[in-house]
């Protein structure tokens, strides 16, 4: 073998010889150190980037070759294109002034956990294929359950997103209402109830499971955008009188538009009375329950059948990691367990096969990054950060209230402030576009009371009060130009 061939691990299979493998690993070692330096610099200086990608549709596609290379390229060449071509097309969710949607963070300890998970490349099909995947998931979710003040009988499992977690909850609700559905398909008369402020994933889940969009009832909300229990009960009674089968109600703790909190305990009482599965969508605000003073938001959760929360939103875990808790894992397992002979293992009560509790068979080692994060920060430090975000949101709300050009349109129970310029929808959209065009911040909008509303969602680990104050300055400056 020539020295040239030996020196270039891309010229042959890395496993061709011990020397080739050593060169392959050494090539990685050098590149990994350089990548770690770049990642640390990025986290340190994220503010130097425009938050919103300054590019047009198709720019990235046009800038890259239309075919993959025939011959391997160096890490240096790949990183060069990453920085010069890929990076300009990135909207920086890890930016301290990303205030759109629900701000999030890929924190340093969780990034390390993610990198180690990718290095191990383990696939938790069932317990035997990777005991660490199955058991660390139980441990990390047990810790999180304790932090949130949830009941000990809540069984936790990790999915990628709350949309998928809620779909699995709906499937369990269908199984409870109609145990023959996994064999015969969904009955056409199963009905799901949720508020008119709930996330679209609930409706999508019902569509995916064959319940049908027409069988999703959007229950009216009050002046603070909370589901009205009397309206829920009236809808259930009406459907029952028409021969339909109510099977699930969804309470949202932290709605997407306004972060309002549905009355969980009264909804639990109604669900118990009529035999419905109660699911709680706490994708965003569930993290707030880590604070003792906020645990009241989950009052009644001990009577719910399931709850979903997203550590990848407000608990500083890189996307993707969503948790579904359920008091009835037996029903969830009954809805999905299907074990062919090639996946069958010996029975052991402590060997949990996570493949039995959902659609996915393959399972990444997602719990590792959550475990790293919880150990690195600890509960007290996490609580301190969450309290800061909530206090800054209330300070921003006071600034909005003090400026007569604006009106706040929703309460601020957590870290999101909803407000609008006292003008037309078109003026509010133009104001929002003007702020985002600066590159200094990124805000999103929603509709409340049939009007366009701007949202400032505080949730990034690196955000400071100065960042929040600067966003308000940008909004005021944009409004001043409209005079």
Buried (B, 14 or more C-beta within 10 A) or exposed (E): EEEEEBEBBBBBEBEBEEEBBEBBEEBBEEBBEEBEEEBEEBBEEBEEBBBBBEBEEEEBEEBEEEEEEEEEEEBEEEBEBBEEEBEBBBBBBBBBBBBBBBBBBBBBBBBBBBBEBEEEEBBBBBBBBBBBBBBBBBEBBBBBBEBBBBEEEBBBBBBBBBBBBBBBBBBBBBBBBBEEBBEEEBBEBBBBBBBEBBBEBBBBBBBBBBBBEEBBBBBBBEEEBBBBBEBBBEBBEEBEEEEBBBBBBBBBBBBBBBBBBBBBBBBBBBBEEBEBBBBBBBBBBBBBBBBEEBBEBBBBBBBBBBBBBBBBBBBBBBBBBBBBBBBBBEBBBBBBEEEEEEBEEEEEEEBBBBBBBBEBEEBBBBBBBBBBBBEBBEEEEBBEBBBBBBEBBEBBBEBBEEBEBBBBBBBBBBBBBBBBBEBEBEBBBBBBEBBBEBBBBBBBBBEBEEEBBBBBBBBBBBBEEEBBBBBBBBBBEBBEEEE
